Amino acid sequence: MRLFSLLVFVFALISCQSEPQPEQKIEMVGVEAIFGTEKGALFRGSNISDQPKQIRTREKAIPTIDSDSLIEYDYTYQLKSGYTEMHVFYTFDEFGLFEIQVDFYPESDEKAKDLLPKLEEQLTSRFGEPKENGLSKRWTTFSVSNNIIEITLSNESLDAENAFISLNYLEPLPDEI
């Protein structure tokens, strides 16, 4: 009976041990790495009207949400301004991608204030000078189908419970312009 109890105890002990999880490798990157370097693309190689399959092929991570109408990816970057979590939401309708929402969660409000001008600089270099719209900045460009795309960037930290920067690419419906 003791041998049986010892075997049960050893088996239980071995089964409770878990294999060590691989550490997430976080490299120091520039803001350019967040946006991607593909010429002619809006964000990370993607454009309005892309299909979900195209997004899944381009993104290197495993999606945290993956459906016909929404794909989400979560990343953590080490920037000069500090660590920032980034959540990217690609939203689709029957015509393809129509919105890209990027939520940045820097370590602190101060880090958000450091990151915001770097994001603005990237957007301004690609889309020209922004228009001020309250606390947000707004750029416009055109999709491959020649529809207008609105790009907005704002520091939402005051309204949120933590440091939060919002970046949004949207092809509005004609009656929403």
C-alpha positions as CSV (number, residue, x, y, z in Angstrom):
1,M,0.0,0.0,0.0
2,R,2.9,2.4,0.8
3,L,4.4,1.7,-2.6
4,F,1.1,2.6,-4.3
5,S,0.7,5.8,-2.2
6,L,4.3,6.7,-3.1
7,L,3.6,6.1,-6.8
8,V,0.4,8.3,-6.7
9,F,2.3,11.0,-4.9
10,V,5.2,11.0,-7.5
11,F,2.8,10.9,-10.4
12,A,0.8,13.9,-8.9
13,L,4.1,15.8,-8.3
14,I,5.3,15.2,-11.9
15,S,1.9,16.1,-13.4
16,C,1.8,19.4,-11.4
17,Q,5.1,20.6,-12.8
18,S,4.6,22.6,-15.9
19,E,7.1,23.2,-18.6
20,P,8.7,26.7,-18.5
21,Q,7.0,29.1,-20.9
22,P,9.2,30.7,-23.5
23,E,9.8,34.4,-22.6
24,Q,8.3,36.9,-25.0
25,K,11.2,38.5,-26.8
26,I,10.8,42.2,-26.9
27,E,13.3,44.1,-29.0
28,M,14.1,47.8,-29.0
29,V,12.4,49.2,-32.1
30,G,11.7,52.6,-33.6
31,V,8.2,53.9,-34.3
32,E,8.7,53.1,-37.9
33,A,8.5,49.4,-37.0
34,I,5.0,49.9,-35.6
35,F,3.7,51.4,-38.9
36,G,5.6,49.1,-41.3
37,T,7.7,50.1,-44.2
38,E,5.6,48.9,-47.1
39,K,5.2,51.7,-49.7
40,G,1.6,52.6,-50.6
41,A,0.2,50.8,-47.5
42,L,-1.8,52.5,-44.8
43,F,-0.6,50.5,-41.8
44,R,1.6,47.5,-41.5
45,G,1.2,46.6,-45.2
46,S,-2.6,46.8,-45.1
47,N,-5.0,48.9,-47.0
48,I,-8.7,49.6,-46.9
49,S,-10.7,46.9,-48.8
50,D,-8.1,44.1,-47.9
51,Q,-9.6,40.8,-47.1
52,P,-9.1,39.0,-43.7
53,K,-6.9,36.4,-45.3
54,Q,-4.5,39.1,-46.5
55,I,-4.2,40.6,-42.9
56,R,-3.6,37.1,-41.4
57,T,-0.8,36.6,-43.9
58,R,1.0,39.9,-43.2
59,E,0.8,40.0,-39.4
60,K,3.4,37.9,-37.7
61,A,1.6,37.2,-34.4
62,I,-1.3,34.8,-33.6
63,P,-4.5,36.8,-33.5
64,T,-6.2,37.2,-30.1
65,I,-9.6,37.6,-31.8
66,D,-10.2,36.1,-35.3
67,S,-13.6,36.2,-36.9
68,D,-15.1,37.2,-40.3
69,S,-15.7,40.8,-39.1
70,L,-12.8,41.4,-36.6
71,I,-9.2,40.4,-36.2
72,E,-7.2,41.6,-33.2
73,Y,-3.4,41.4,-32.6
74,D,-1.6,42.3,-29.4
75,Y,2.1,43.4,-29.3
76,T,4.5,44.8,-26.8
77,Y,7.2,47.1,-28.0
78,Q,10.3,48.6,-26.3
79,L,10.7,52.1,-27.8
80,K,13.1,54.8,-26.7
81,S,10.1,56.3,-24.8
82,G,9.7,53.0,-22.9
83,Y,7.5,49.9,-23.2
84,T,4.1,50.2,-24.9
85,E,1.4,47.6,-25.4
86,M,-0.3,47.9,-28.8
87,H,-3.6,46.3,-29.7
88,V,-4.5,46.4,-33.4
89,F,-8.1,45.8,-34.5
90,Y,-8.9,45.2,-38.1
91,T,-12.7,45.5,-38.9
92,F,-14.3,44.1,-42.0
93,D,-17.6,44.3,-43.8
94,E,-18.8,42.6,-47.0
95,F,-16.4,44.8,-49.0
96,G,-13.3,44.1,-46.9
97,L,-11.3,46.1,-44.4
98,F,-12.9,49.4,-43.6
99,E,-11.3,50.4,-40.2
100,I,-8.0,49.9,-38.4
101,Q,-8.1,50.8,-34.7
102,V,-4.7,50.9,-32.9
103,D,-4.7,51.3,-29.1
104,F,-1.4,52.2,-27.5
105,Y,-0.9,51.7,-23.7
106,P,2.4,53.2,-22.7
107,E,3.8,52.6,-19.2
108,S,2.7,56.1,-17.9
109,D,1.2,59.4,-18.8
110,E,4.6,60.8,-19.2
111,K,5.6,58.0,-21.7
112,A,2.4,58.7,-23.6
113,K,3.4,62.4,-23.9
114,D,6.8,61.2,-25.3
115,L,5.2,58.7,-27.7
116,L,2.5,61.0,-29.2
117,P,4.8,63.4,-31.1
118,K,6.7,60.4,-32.6
119,L,3.4,59.0,-33.9
120,E,2.4,62.4,-35.2
121,E,5.7,62.7,-37.0
122,Q,5.3,59.4,-38.8
123,L,1.7,60.3,-39.9
124,T,2.7,63.8,-41.0
125,S,5.6,62.5,-43.1
126,R,3.2,60.1,-44.9
127,F,0.0,62.2,-45.1
128,G,1.0,65.9,-44.8
129,E,0.1,68.4,-42.1
130,P,-2.8,67.4,-39.8
131,K,-5.9,69.4,-38.9
132,E,-6.4,70.0,-35.2
133,N,-9.8,68.8,-34.0
134,G,-10.0,69.5,-30.3
135,L,-7.5,67.2,-28.6
136,S,-7.0,65.0,-31.7
137,K,-5.2,65.5,-35.0
138,R,-6.7,64.5,-38.2
139,W,-5.2,63.5,-41.6
140,T,-6.9,62.4,-44.7
141,T,-5.8,60.3,-47.7
142,F,-7.5,58.2,-50.4
143,S,-8.0,54.5,-50.6
144,V,-7.1,52.4,-53.6
145,S,-10.8,52.8,-54.7
146,N,-10.4,56.6,-54.4
147,N,-12.6,56.9,-51.3
148,I,-11.5,59.3,-48.5
149,I,-9.9,57.8,-45.5
150,E,-9.8,59.7,-42.2
151,I,-6.9,59.1,-39.8
152,T,-7.2,60.4,-36.3
153,L,-4.7,60.4,-33.4
154,S,-5.4,61.5,-29.9
155,N,-4.0,61.1,-26.4
156,E,-7.0,59.7,-24.4
157,S,-5.1,59.4,-21.1
158,L,-7.2,62.0,-19.4
159,D,-10.5,60.1,-20.1
160,A,-9.0,56.6,-19.5
161,E,-7.9,55.2,-16.2
162,N,-4.3,54.7,-17.6
163,A,-2.0,56.0,-20.3
164,F,-3.8,55.5,-23.6
165,I,-3.2,56.8,-27.2
166,S,-5.8,56.1,-29.9
167,L,-5.0,55.9,-33.6
168,N,-7.8,55.2,-36.1
169,Y,-7.9,54.7,-39.9
170,L,-11.5,54.8,-41.1
171,E,-13.2,54.8,-44.5
172,P,-16.5,56.5,-43.5
173,L,-19.7,55.9,-45.3
174,P,-20.6,58.7,-47.7
175,D,-23.3,60.1,-45.3
176,E,-20.8,60.1,-42.4
177,I,-18.3,62.6,-44.0
